[in-house]
Amino acid sequence: MRTIIAAGVARDVRRWEERLGAPIEEMEPMPALMVEYGQSVSAIQLINAVDRLARWSRAVTAATSAFDVVLSPTMAILPPELGTLSGDNSLADMAAGLSGMTTFAIPFDVSGQPAISLPWAGRPPGLPIGVQFVARYGREDVLFRLASQLEETEPWADRHPDLAWAN
């Protein structure tokens, strides 16, 4: 996935440079590394990455197809404090944060299965913790009905995090 994303970022930056008529000279560290890596990817590497991701996607779909809905956390970590993913932090810190935030979403982003994240629990008090539900292809209706039923049972529209938890 990294290869495909990096190649796409490098292509997008090149397009913007063409539009602007000048090179983009300043970037935060993470996108700069993605561009550098993306520019080094060969066509064969890109096609291999697309093929591997397609096979993996089919495996994810097959593993979940027996269920109406799959339940998982939305993220593997608590939501990070503001600024954690900014360019002011080390690449290792940013990569760890991004990895923890995307671990459970990526399989379904790749497979294309519909998924919804709902603010179901709160830890620390008031901080919404996402719960992800995933359905079969084309079954967004199942997710909307489930979300509606859960919100009716346990409304979350008026829940707001206690900002004191971050201190």
N, CA and C atoms as an extended XYZ file, in Angstrom:
501
Properties=species:S:1:pos:R:3:atomname:S:1:resname:S:1:resid:I:1 pbc="F F F"
N         0.829       -1.183        0.000 N   MET     1
C         0.000        0.000        0.000 CA  MET     1
C         0.875        1.249        0.000 C   MET     1
N         1.969        1.184        0.761 N   ARG     2
C         2.876        2.330        0.816 CA  ARG     2
C         3.405        2.670       -0.570 C   ARG     2
N         3.736        1.657       -1.351 N   THR     3
C         4.268        1.879       -2.702 CA  THR     3
C         3.238        2.589       -3.574 C   THR     3
N         2.007        2.144       -3.520 N   ILE     4
C         0.943        2.729       -4.342 CA  ILE     4
C         0.669        4.165       -3.907 C   ILE     4
N         0.565        4.386       -2.613 N   ILE     5
C         0.294        5.738       -2.112 CA  ILE     5
C         1.452        6.669       -2.449 C   ILE     5
N         2.679        6.212       -2.233 N   ALA     6
C         3.846        7.056       -2.518 CA  ALA     6
C         3.920        7.416       -3.999 C   ALA     6
N         3.655        6.459       -4.865 N   ALA     7
C         3.665        6.749       -6.301 CA  ALA     7
C         2.584        7.766       -6.645 C   ALA     7
N         1.424        7.648       -6.028 N   GLY     8
C         0.343        8.616       -6.257 CA  GLY     8
C         0.682        9.998       -5.745 C   GLY     8
N         1.294       10.072       -4.569 N   VAL     9
C         1.696       11.373       -4.017 CA  VAL     9
C         2.746       12.017       -4.917 C   VAL     9
N         3.723       11.235       -5.356 N   ALA    10
C         4.764       11.781       -6.248 CA  ALA    10
C         4.144       12.297       -7.537 C   ALA    10
N         3.209       11.559       -8.102 N   ARG    11
C         2.534       12.008       -9.319 CA  ARG    11
C         1.740       13.287       -9.074 C   ARG    11
N         1.020       13.357       -7.947 N   ASP    12
C         0.229       14.547       -7.648 CA  ASP    12
C         1.107       15.777       -7.450 C   ASP    12
N         2.231       15.597       -6.767 N   VAL    13
C         3.146       16.729       -6.573 CA  VAL    13
C         3.688       17.188       -7.925 C   VAL    13
N         4.034       16.239       -8.764 N   ARG    14
C         4.521       16.607      -10.101 CA  ARG    14
C         3.455       17.381      -10.874 C   ARG    14
N         2.209       16.961      -10.790 N   ARG    15
C         1.113       17.686      -11.466 CA  ARG    15
C         0.988       19.117      -10.943 C   ARG    15
N         1.092       19.265       -9.619 N   TRP    16
C         1.010       20.612       -9.051 CA  TRP    16
C         2.198       21.467       -9.496 C   TRP    16
N         3.355       20.874       -9.569 N   GLU    17
C         4.530       21.610      -10.053 CA  GLU    17
C         4.320       22.064      -11.490 C   GLU    17
N         3.728       21.195      -12.313 N   GLU    18
C         3.439       21.575      -13.697 CA  GLU    18
C         2.437       22.715      -13.752 C   GLU    18
N         1.408       22.650      -12.918 N   ARG    19
C         0.403       23.725      -12.866 CA  ARG    19
C         1.018       25.046      -12.403 C   ARG    19
N         1.877       24.941      -11.402 N   LEU    20
C         2.489       26.152      -10.837 CA  LEU    20
C         3.633       26.676      -11.697 C   LEU    20
N         4.188       25.803      -12.525 N   GLY    21
C         5.327       26.191      -13.349 CA  GLY    21
C         6.610       26.335      -12.560 C   GLY    21
N         6.661       25.709      -11.405 N   ALA    22
C         7.858       25.794      -10.549 CA  ALA    22
C         7.862       24.592       -9.614 C   ALA    22
N         9.059       24.183       -9.188 N   PRO    23
C         9.116       23.053       -8.240 CA  PRO    23
C         8.584       23.455       -6.867 C   PRO    23
N         7.993       22.490       -6.204 N   ILE    24
C         7.570       22.704       -4.812 CA  ILE    24
C         8.792       22.428       -3.962 C   ILE    24
N         9.263       23.459       -3.296 N   GLU    25
C        10.535       23.335       -2.580 CA  GLU    25
C        10.387       23.029       -1.104 C   GLU    25
N         9.247       23.361       -0.523 N   GLU    26
C         9.075       23.128        0.908 CA  GLU    26
C         7.904       22.187        1.140 C   GLU    26
N         8.186       21.111        1.859 N   MET    27
C         7.154       20.152        2.257 CA  MET    27
C         7.474       19.677        3.660 C   MET    27
N         6.447       19.248        4.356 N   GLU    28
C         6.680       18.624        5.650 CA  GLU    28
C         7.417       17.308        5.409 C   GLU    28
N         8.088       16.780        6.428 N   PRO    29
C         8.935       15.596        6.238 CA  PRO    29
C         8.217       14.370        5.674 C   PRO    29
N         7.022       14.058        6.161 N   MET    30
C         6.332       12.842        5.713 CA  MET    30
C         6.008       12.896        4.219 C   MET    30
N         5.342       13.949        3.730 N   PRO    31
C         5.078       13.971        2.286 CA  PRO    31
C         6.350       14.051        1.458 C   PRO    31
N         7.371       14.708        1.966 N   ALA    32
C         8.634       14.780        1.223 CA  ALA    32
C         9.225       13.383        1.047 C   ALA    32
N         9.179       12.565        2.105 N   LEU    33
C         9.670       11.191        1.997 CA  LEU    33
C         8.812       10.358        1.050 C   LEU    33
N         7.505       10.579        1.089 N   MET    34
C         6.612        9.858        0.186 CA  MET    34
C         6.931       10.199       -1.267 C   MET    34
N         7.176       11.476       -1.547 N   VAL    35
C         7.518       11.886       -2.914 CA  VAL    35
C         8.833       11.243       -3.333 C   VAL    35
N         9.819       11.294       -2.454 N   GLU    36
C        11.122       10.716       -2.775 CA  GLU    36
C        10.992        9.216       -3.072 C   GLU    36
N        10.265        8.508       -2.215 N   TYR    37
C        10.083        7.071       -2.438 CA  TYR    37
C         9.252        6.825       -3.695 C   TYR    37
N         8.190        7.577       -3.860 N   GLY    38
C         7.313        7.401       -5.013 CA  GLY    38
C         8.022        7.607       -6.341 C   GLY    38
N         8.954        8.536       -6.360 N   GLN    39
C         9.713        8.786       -7.590 CA  GLN    39
C        10.670        7.637       -7.914 C   GLN    39
N        11.014        6.855       -6.905 N   SER    40
C        11.957        5.752       -7.120 CA  SER    40
C        11.258        4.448       -7.520 C   SER    40
N         9.921        4.418       -7.460 N   VAL    41
C         9.170        3.202       -7.745 CA  VAL    41
C         9.151        2.949       -9.257 C   VAL    41
N         9.517        1.738       -9.640 N   SER    42
C         9.468        1.367      -11.062 CA  SER    42
C         8.051        0.924      -11.431 C   SER    42
N         7.783        0.860      -12.713 N   ALA    43
C         6.477        0.389      -13.175 CA  ALA    43
C         6.231       -1.042      -12.709 C   ALA    43
N         7.257       -1.864      -12.752 N   ILE    44
C         7.108       -3.253      -12.312 CA  ILE    44
C         6.779       -3.314      -10.823 C   ILE    44
N         7.462       -2.511      -10.011 N   GLN    45
C         7.169       -2.478       -8.577 CA  GLN    45
C         5.732       -2.023       -8.325 C   GLN    45
N         5.289       -1.024       -9.065 N   LEU    46
C         3.935       -0.512       -8.883 CA  LEU    46
C         2.901       -1.571       -9.249 C   LEU    46
N         3.073       -2.234      -10.376 N   ILE    47
C         2.130       -3.274      -10.798 CA  ILE    47
C         2.143       -4.441       -9.805 C   ILE    47
N         3.318       -4.815       -9.310 N   ASN    48
C         3.400       -5.875       -8.294 CA  ASN    48
C         2.635       -5.480       -7.030 C   ASN    48
N         2.781       -4.225       -6.614 N   ALA    49
C         2.092       -3.751       -5.415 CA  ALA    49
C         0.575       -3.750       -5.622 C   ALA    49
N         0.122       -3.298       -6.787 N   VAL    50
C        -1.312       -3.298       -7.086 CA  VAL    50
C        -1.845       -4.729       -7.085 C   VAL    50
N        -1.099       -5.648       -7.679 N   ASP    51
C        -1.514       -7.055       -7.735 CA  ASP    51
C        -1.591       -7.660       -6.332 C   ASP    51
N        -0.575       -7.429       -5.504 N   ARG    52
C        -0.576       -7.973       -4.136 CA  ARG    52
C        -1.741       -7.412       -3.329 C   ARG    52
N        -2.012       -6.110       -3.481 N   LEU    53
C        -3.107       -5.483       -2.751 CA  LEU    53
C        -4.458       -6.036       -3.214 C   LEU    53
N        -4.592       -6.307       -4.506 N   ALA    54
C        -5.841       -6.880       -5.023 CA  ALA    54
C        -6.057       -8.280       -4.445 C   ALA    54
N        -5.008       -9.095       -4.401 N   ARG    55
C        -5.136      -10.449       -3.822 CA  ARG    55
C        -5.486      -10.360       -2.334 C   ARG    55
N        -4.819       -9.466       -1.627 N   TRP    56
C        -5.075       -9.286       -0.202 CA  TRP    56
C        -6.510       -8.811        0.017 C   TRP    56
N        -6.977       -7.908       -0.832 N   SER    57
C        -8.334       -7.395       -0.742 CA  SER    57
C        -9.358       -8.515       -0.900 C   SER    57
N        -9.123       -9.397       -1.854 N   ARG    58
C       -10.040      -10.530       -2.049 CA  ARG    58
C       -10.036      -11.448       -0.830 C   ARG    58
N        -8.883      -11.608       -0.195 N   ALA    59
C        -8.804      -12.443        1.014 CA  ALA    59
C        -9.586      -11.810        2.165 C   ALA    59
N        -9.494      -10.500        2.325 N   VAL    60
C       -10.246       -9.796        3.373 CA  VAL    60
C       -11.739       -9.970        3.124 C   VAL    60
N       -12.151       -9.779        1.891 N   THR    61
C       -13.565       -9.919        1.542 CA  THR    61
C       -14.050      -11.337        1.807 C   THR    61
N       -13.271      -12.333        1.425 N   ALA    62
C       -13.659      -13.727        1.650 CA  ALA    62
C       -13.762      -14.034        3.142 C   ALA    62
N       -12.843      -13.491        3.937 N   ALA    63
C       -12.827      -13.764        5.376 CA  ALA    63
C       -14.016      -13.143        6.103 C   ALA    63
N       -14.583      -12.086        5.550 N   THR    64
C       -15.680      -11.396        6.230 CA  THR    64
C       -17.040      -11.633        5.587 C   THR    64
N       -17.080      -12.335        4.470 N   SER    65
C       -18.331      -12.465        3.717 CA  SER    65
C       -19.392      -13.319        4.413 C   SER    65
N       -19.014      -14.116        5.381 N   ALA    66
C       -19.985      -14.966        6.080 CA  ALA    66
C       -20.802      -14.185        7.110 C   ALA    66
N       -20.429      -12.932        7.362 N   PHE    67
C       -21.061      -12.152        8.419 CA  PHE    67
C       -21.862      -10.987        7.833 C   PHE    67
N       -22.986      -10.665        8.459 N   ASP    68
C       -23.757       -9.494        8.041 CA  ASP    68
C       -22.985       -8.223        8.352 C   ASP    68
N       -22.374       -8.196        9.543 N   VAL    69
C       -21.625       -7.027        9.999 CA  VAL    69
C       -20.399       -7.507       10.765 C   VAL    69
N       -19.284       -6.838       10.537 N   VAL    70
C       -18.059       -7.089       11.285 CA  VAL    70
C       -17.850       -5.890       12.209 C   VAL    70
N       -17.521       -6.159       13.462 N   LEU    71
C       -17.306       -5.121       14.466 CA  LEU    71
C       -15.833       -5.066       14.830 C   LEU    71
N       -15.272       -3.849       14.872 N   SER    72
C       -13.879       -3.675       15.303 CA  SER    72
C       -13.734       -2.291       15.907 C   SER    72
N       -12.630       -2.050       16.604 N   PRO    73
C       -12.344       -0.667       16.999 CA  PRO    73
C       -12.119        0.158       15.721 C   PRO    73
N       -12.290        1.453       15.809 N   THR    74
C       -11.956        2.306       14.673 CA  THR    74
C       -10.447        2.504       14.618 C   THR    74
N        -9.850        2.751       15.774 N   MET    75
C        -8.403        2.983       15.841 CA  MET    75
C        -7.788        2.074       16.893 C   MET    75
N        -6.491        1.807       16.738 N   ALA    76
C        -5.768        0.968       17.696 CA  ALA    76
C        -5.210        1.779       18.853 C   ALA    76
N        -5.352        3.085       18.798 N   ILE    77
C        -4.849        3.981       19.836 CA  ILE    77
C        -5.936        4.976       20.212 C   ILE    77
N        -5.760        5.626       21.358 N   LEU    78
C        -6.635        6.752       21.675 CA  LEU    78
C        -6.345        7.878       20.689 C   LEU    78
N        -7.308        8.726       20.411 N   PRO    79
C        -7.023        9.839       19.505 CA  PRO    79
C        -5.811       10.628       20.013 C   PRO    79
N        -4.858       10.908       19.130 N   PRO    80
C        -3.662       11.623       19.580 CA  PRO    80
C        -3.963       13.088       19.882 C   PRO    80
N        -3.131       13.665       20.722 N   GLU    81
C        -3.282       15.084       21.034 CA  GLU    81
C        -3.025       15.900       19.782 C   GLU    81
N        -3.655       17.065       19.707 N   LEU    82
C        -3.431       17.959       18.577 CA  LEU    82
C        -1.941       18.225       18.428 C   LEU    82
N        -1.470       18.232       17.194 N   GLY    83
C        -0.071       18.510       16.907 CA  GLY    83
C         0.807       17.282       16.819 C   GLY    83
N         0.305       16.130       17.277 N   THR    84
C         1.102       14.907       17.264 CA  THR    84
C         1.549       14.542       15.857 C   THR    84
N         0.702       14.796       14.889 N   LEU    85
C         1.008       14.419       13.516 CA  LEU    85
C         1.520       15.598       12.687 C   LEU    85
N         1.930       16.663       13.354 N   SER    86
C         2.429       17.826       12.619 CA  SER    86
C         3.872       17.604       12.187 C   SER    86
N         4.329       18.422       11.278 N   GLY    87
C         5.693       18.318       10.781 CA  GLY    87
C         6.739       18.684       11.811 C   GLY    87
N         6.308       19.154       12.970 N   ASP    88
C         7.256       19.524       14.022 CA  ASP    88
C         7.764       18.312       14.793 C   ASP    88
N         7.096       17.183       14.628 N   ASN    89
C         7.484       15.968       15.346 CA  ASN    89
C         8.331       15.068       14.463 C   ASN    89
N         8.945       14.081       15.073 N   SER    90
C         9.794       13.169       14.316 CA  SER    90
C         8.944       12.306       13.388 C   SER    90
N         9.576       11.836       12.331 N   LEU    91
C         8.879       10.949       11.403 CA  LEU    91
C         8.426        9.673       12.098 C   LEU    91
N         9.222        9.190       13.041 N   ALA    92
C         8.853        7.970       13.771 CA  ALA    92
C         7.571        8.200       14.569 C   ALA    92
N         7.465        9.360       15.229 N   ASP    93
C         6.253        9.670       15.989 CA  ASP    93
C         5.041        9.778       15.068 C   ASP    93
N         5.229       10.456       13.936 N   MET    94
C         4.117       10.608       13.000 CA  MET    94
C         3.709        9.258       12.422 C   MET    94
N         4.681        8.422       12.054 N   ALA    95
C         4.376        7.119       11.476 CA  ALA    95
C         3.648        6.234       12.490 C   ALA    95
N         4.089        6.268       13.743 N   ALA    96
C         3.433        5.470       14.779 CA  ALA    96
C         1.994        5.936       14.978 C   ALA    96
N         1.794        7.240       14.991 N   GLY    97
C         0.443        7.777       15.150 CA  GLY    97
C        -0.458        7.398       13.992 C   GLY    97
N         0.050        7.550       12.778 N   LEU    98
C        -0.749        7.199       11.600 CA  LEU    98
C        -1.064        5.713       11.566 C   LEU    98
N        -0.091        4.893       11.916 N   SER    99
C        -0.305        3.452       11.921 CA  SER    99
C        -1.393        3.074       12.927 C   SER    99
N        -1.314        3.625       14.113 N   GLY   100
C        -2.311        3.331       15.141 CA  GLY   100
C        -3.698        3.826       14.790 C   GLY   100
N        -3.754        4.900       14.005 N   MET   101
C        -5.044        5.460       13.629 CA  MET   101
C        -5.685        4.733       12.457 C   MET   101
N        -4.907        4.023       11.661 N   THR   102
C        -5.448        3.437       10.427 CA  THR   102
C        -5.473        1.915       10.397 C   THR   102
N        -4.926        1.257       11.405 N   THR   103
C        -4.789       -0.204       11.404 CA  THR   103
C        -6.080       -0.938       11.083 C   THR   103
N        -7.184       -0.540       11.701 N   PHE   104
C        -8.438       -1.272       11.521 CA  PHE   104
C        -9.222       -0.802       10.293 C   PHE   104
N        -8.947        0.388        9.799 N   ALA   105
C        -9.669        0.908        8.631 CA  ALA   105
C        -9.075        0.413        7.318 C   ALA   105
N        -7.765        0.254        7.273 N   ILE   106
C        -7.076       -0.066        6.019 CA  ILE   106
C        -7.613       -1.319        5.322 C   ILE   106
N        -7.854       -2.427        6.026 N   PRO   107
C        -8.334       -3.599        5.282 CA  PRO   107
C        -9.597       -3.319        4.469 C   PRO   107
N       -10.469       -2.478        5.011 N   PHE   108
C       -11.741       -2.222        4.342 CA  PHE   108
C       -11.634       -1.048        3.368 C   PHE   108
N       -10.690       -0.146        3.612 N   ASP   109
C       -10.378        0.868        2.602 CA  ASP   109
C        -9.898        0.172        1.337 C   ASP   109
N        -9.065       -0.835        1.522 N   VAL   110
C        -8.496       -1.559        0.391 CA  VAL   110
C        -9.545       -2.456       -0.274 C   VAL   110
N       -10.338       -3.168        0.521 N   SER   111
C       -11.309       -4.092       -0.068 CA  SER   111
C       -12.498       -3.353       -0.669 C   SER   111
N       -12.727       -2.128       -0.224 N   GLY   112
C       -13.853       -1.356       -0.744 CA  GLY   112
C       -15.180       -1.688       -0.092 C   GLY   112
N       -15.142       -2.462        0.981 N   GLN   113
C       -16.377       -2.778        1.685 CA  GLN   113
C       -16.870       -1.540        2.430 C   GLN   113
N       -18.188       -1.354        2.512 N   PRO   114
C       -18.694       -0.195        3.245 CA  PRO   114
C       -18.420       -0.342        4.738 C   PRO   114
N       -18.025        0.755        5.347 N   ALA   115
C       -17.738        0.758        6.777 CA  ALA   115
C       -18.214        2.079        7.367 C   ALA   115
N       -18.528        2.040        8.647 N   ILE   116
C       -18.957        3.246        9.346 CA  ILE   116
C       -18.320        3.231       10.727 C   ILE   116
N       -17.872        4.395       11.168 N   SER   117
C       -17.318        4.539       12.507 CA  SER   117
C       -18.290        5.363       13.334 C   SER   117
N       -18.627        4.844       14.499 N   LEU   118
C       -19.580        5.523       15.375 CA  LEU   118
C       -18.910        5.837       16.710 C   LEU   118
N       -19.210        7.005       17.287 N   PRO   119
C       -18.613        7.388       18.582 CA  PRO   119
C       -19.332        6.700       19.727 C   PRO   119
N       -19.023        5.436       19.947 N   TRP   120
C       -19.829        4.628       20.836 CA  TRP   120
C       -19.414        4.710       22.297 C   TRP   120
N       -18.141        4.661       22.579 N   ALA   121
C       -17.687        4.626       23.977 CA  ALA   121
C       -16.899        5.886       24.291 C   ALA   121
N       -16.585        6.065       25.550 N   GLY   122
C       -15.805        7.218       25.945 CA  GLY   122
C       -14.770        6.904       26.993 C   GLY   122
N       -13.517        6.974       26.631 N   ARG   123
C       -12.389        6.779       27.541 CA  ARG   123
C       -11.264        7.653       27.083 C   ARG   123
N       -10.669        8.470       27.846 N   PRO   124
C       -11.093        8.994       29.135 CA  PRO   124
C       -12.495        9.607       29.045 C   PRO   124
N       -13.065        9.952       30.210 N   PRO   125
C       -14.450       10.430       30.221 CA  PRO   125
C       -14.697       11.517       29.176 C   PRO   125
N       -15.715       11.276       28.384 N   GLY   126
C       -16.117       12.263       27.395 CA  GLY   126
C       -15.399       12.169       26.059 C   GLY   126
N       -14.284       11.472       26.000 N   LEU   127
C       -13.553       11.351       24.738 CA  LEU   127
C       -14.190       10.232       23.921 C   LEU   127
N       -14.759       10.567       22.759 N   PRO   128
C       -15.414        9.505       21.994 CA  PRO   128
C       -14.408        8.518       21.421 C   PRO   128
N       -14.696        7.259       21.595 N   ILE   129
C       -13.878        6.194       21.037 CA  ILE   129
C       -14.702        5.544       19.938 C   ILE   129
N       -14.146        5.473       18.754 N   GLY   130
C       -14.881        4.968       17.618 CA  GLY   130
C       -14.997        3.452       17.609 C   GLY   130
N       -16.158        2.997       17.179 N   VAL   131
C       -16.416        1.586       16.929 CA  VAL   131
C       -16.751        1.494       15.448 C   VAL   131
N       -16.074        0.597       14.753 N   GLN   132
C       -16.265        0.463       13.313 CA  GLN   132
C       -17.117       -0.768       13.003 C   GLN   132
N       -18.076       -0.560       12.123 N   PHE   133
C       -18.896       -1.649       11.613 CA  PHE   133
C       -18.645       -1.743       10.112 C   PHE   133
N       -18.506       -2.968        9.610 N   VAL   134
C       -18.231       -3.211        8.195 CA  VAL   134
C       -19.294       -4.166        7.672 C   VAL   134
N       -19.794       -3.865        6.479 N   ALA   135
C       -20.814       -4.722        5.866 CA  ALA   135
C       -20.293       -5.301        4.556 C   ALA   135
N       -21.094       -6.150        3.946 N   ARG   136
C       -20.753       -6.716        2.641 CA  ARG   136
C       -20.859       -5.633        1.565 C   ARG   136
N       -20.253       -5.915        0.421 N   TYR   137
C       -20.345       -5.007       -0.718 CA  TYR   137
C       -21.792       -4.619       -0.988 C   TYR   137
N       -22.001       -3.327       -1.216 N   GLY   138
C       -23.326       -2.849       -1.594 CA  GLY   138
C       -24.344       -2.830       -0.480 C   GLY   138
N       -23.928       -3.100        0.743 N   ARG   139
C       -24.879       -3.161        1.865 CA  ARG   139
C       -24.715       -1.996        2.827 C   ARG   139
N       -24.541       -0.807        2.273 N   GLU   140
C       -24.499        0.401        3.086 CA  GLU   140
C       -25.782        0.554        3.896 C   GLU   140
N       -26.914        0.061        3.329 N   ASP   141
C       -28.201        0.163        4.017 CA  ASP   141
C       -28.160       -0.510        5.383 C   ASP   141
N       -27.451       -1.619        5.486 N   VAL   142
C       -27.326       -2.321        6.767 CA  VAL   142
C       -26.630       -1.417        7.785 C   VAL   142
N       -25.588       -0.730        7.336 N   LEU   143
C       -24.845        0.150        8.244 CA  LEU   143
C       -25.675        1.357        8.674 C   LEU   143
N       -26.423        1.933        7.749 N   PHE   144
C       -27.263        3.082        8.105 CA  PHE   144
C       -28.362        2.688        9.084 C   PHE   144
N       -28.965        1.537        8.864 N   ARG   145
C       -30.009        1.081        9.791 CA  ARG   145
C       -29.415        0.782       11.167 C   ARG   145
N       -28.272        0.123       11.188 N   LEU   146
C       -27.614       -0.192       12.458 CA  LEU   146
C       -27.238        1.088       13.201 C   LEU   146
N       -26.643        2.039       12.489 N   ALA   147
C       -26.252        3.309       13.119 CA  ALA   147
C       -27.468        4.039       13.672 C   ALA   147
N       -28.544        4.027       12.921 N   SER   148
C       -29.772        4.683       13.369 CA  SER   148
C       -30.308        4.035       14.644 C   SER   148
N       -30.307        2.716       14.679 N   GLN   149
C       -30.797        2.005       15.860 CA  GLN   149
C       -29.910        2.259       17.073 C   GLN   149
N       -28.604        2.255       16.856 N   LEU   150
C       -27.686        2.492       17.977 CA  LEU   150
C       -27.807        3.917       18.498 C   LEU   150
N       -27.943        4.877       17.591 N   GLU   151
C       -28.071        6.263       18.037 CA  GLU   151
C       -29.391        6.485       18.765 C   GLU   151
N       -30.424        5.800       18.336 N   GLU   152
C       -31.713        5.902       19.025 CA  GLU   152
C       -31.604        5.336       20.436 C   GLU   152
N       -30.865        4.247       20.582 N   THR   153
C       -30.684        3.609       21.882 CA  THR   153
C       -29.764        4.422       22.792 C   THR   153
N       -28.705        4.961       22.228 N   GLU   154
C       -27.668        5.666       23.000 CA  GLU   154
C       -27.245        6.916       22.218 C   GLU   154
N       -28.051        7.993       22.268 N   PRO   155
C       -27.758        9.185       21.467 CA  PRO   155
C       -26.368        9.766       21.761 C   PRO   155
N       -25.703       10.204       20.706 N   TRP   156
C       -24.365       10.764       20.883 CA  TRP   156
C       -24.231       12.194       20.358 C   TRP   156
N       -25.273       12.745       19.787 N   ALA   157
C       -25.186       14.080       19.176 CA  ALA   157
C       -24.783       15.152       20.183 C   ALA   157
N       -25.199       15.012       21.430 N   ASP   158
C       -24.898       16.038       22.426 CA  ASP   158
C       -23.698       15.699       23.305 C   ASP   158
N       -23.010       14.607       22.998 N   ARG   159
C       -21.809       14.251       23.763 CA  ARG   159
C       -20.633       15.084       23.270 C   ARG   159
N       -19.879       15.618       24.205 N   HIS   160
C       -18.698       16.400       23.858 CA  HIS   160
C       -17.558       15.987       24.779 C   HIS   160
N       -16.343       15.890       24.238 N   PRO   161
C       -15.231       15.477       25.095 CA  PRO   161
C       -14.925       16.506       26.155 C   PRO   161
N       -14.501       16.011       27.311 N   ASP   162
C       -14.012       16.863       28.384 CA  ASP   162
C       -12.569       17.214       28.026 C   ASP   162
N       -12.320       18.449       27.708 N   LEU   163
C       -11.006       18.843       27.247 CA  LEU   163
C        -9.936       18.755       28.332 C   LEU   163
N       -10.358       18.571       29.563 N   ALA   164
C        -9.395       18.459       30.661 CA  ALA   164
C        -8.570       17.179       30.565 C   ALA   164
N        -9.044       16.157       29.849 N   TRP   165
C        -8.327       14.881       29.777 CA  TRP   165
C        -6.951       15.055       29.154 C   TRP   165
N        -6.780       16.061       28.295 N   ALA   166
C        -5.525       16.245       27.580 CA  ALA   166
C        -4.441       16.884       28.451 C   ALA   166
N        -4.843       17.409       29.585 N   ASN   167
C        -3.853       18.114       30.425 CA  ASN   167
C        -3.112       17.202       31.353 C   ASN   167
